[in-house]
Amino acid sequence: MPSFFIGGFGTATWAPLVPLLRERLMVGDDVLGMLLLCIGVGSLLTMPLSGALAMRLGCRRVVMTASILFAAILLLVSCVDALSLAVPIVLIFGAVMGLHRRRGQHRRRTGGKRALGGAS
């Protein structure tokens, strides 16, 4: 349950950073849109890997790592001041969001257990 709070809180914290990021990078709507698209791309790239990571390392370990990375990347997003740094940071931010969100789907499908048996 706390992991859902962390994911929701992190996403809610990201939303007010969008205008700040636009102002700091001095970009137009088109570039900001592409930057926001990086979140989705990063997330989509990570989601297929999250199930395998959960199977190999266990859901708890994946969630804890993703939660810590989520907070660290959110801090980096709030401090970035160059577009060349913003793109990879936002891609990684999306990737961590994908890890964090996909984990909940994996647990629901397997009933909180690893797909091959045993508790996570």
N, C-alpha and C positions, 0 to 999 in steps of 0.2 A: 504494500500500500504506500509506503513512503516514496517508492520509486515513481509512482504516478504523480505524487506531489512535486517531486524534483523535475520531472519532465514538463508538467504543466507550468510550474513556476519559472523554469528556464525559458519556455516558449513565451510566456507572458512578459518576462523581462526583456526578451529580444525585441518585441514589438515597439516599445518606445525608443529603442536604439536605432531604428530605421531612419527617422528624420535626422538624428544626430550624425549617423554615418553619411547620409547624403550631404549634409552641410560640411562635415569635416573633409570629405573627399572632393567636394565641389563638382558633383556629377549631375547630369540631367536625368530625366525620367527613364530614358532608354537604357542608360548604363546601370541605373539603379535596378531596373527590371531584370536585366541580365545578371546582376549580382544576386538578386533574390532567387533567380532561377538556379543559381549555384547551390542553394540549400537543397532544393529538390533533387538535383543531379547527385550531390554527395549522398543524400539519403538513399536514393535508388541504387547507388553503387554498393552501399554497405548492407542493405537489407538481405540480399541473398547469403552474405557471409555470416550474418548474425545467428542464424539457425545452426550452422556448423560450429561456430564458436560456443554457443550454448551447449551443444552436444558434447563438445570436447572439454570445455572448461567448467561448465555448469552455469546455470542462469544467474545465480547469485554473484559469481565472480564477474561475469560480463556486465551485469547491471551496476555493480559497484564501480568498476573501471569506467564504464560509460558515464556514470553520474559525476565522477571526479573530473573526467575530461570535459564533460558538458559545462561545468562551472569554470574550468580553466579557459576553455575556448570562448565562453561568453565574456570573460574578462578581457581576453585579447581583442574580441570584436569591438568592445567599447573603447579600446585604446588605439586602434589602427588609424593611421592617417595617410596612407598611400594606397592607391588602387592596386598596385602590384602586390602588396601584402594582403589586401582585403580579399582578393579572389581566392587564394589558397586557404585562408583562414575561414572564410564563409563555406567553402567546399568541405573542409574538415568539420565545421560546425554542423552542416547538414548530415555528414557521415555519422557523427556521434548521435545526432537526433534519430537517424535510422537504426542505429544499434539499440538505442534506448527504447524506441517505440516498438520495434519488431519483437523484442524480448517478451512483451506482454502477449503478443499473438502466439508465440511459441509455447508459452506456459498454458494458455487456454487450450490449445490443440492437444497437448500431451497431459493435461490434468495436473500440471505442476511437477510432473516427473520427466525424466529424460526419456526420449522416444525409444531407446533401446533397453529401458528398464532401469530401476534404481532411482532413488530420490536425488533431486538436484541440490 
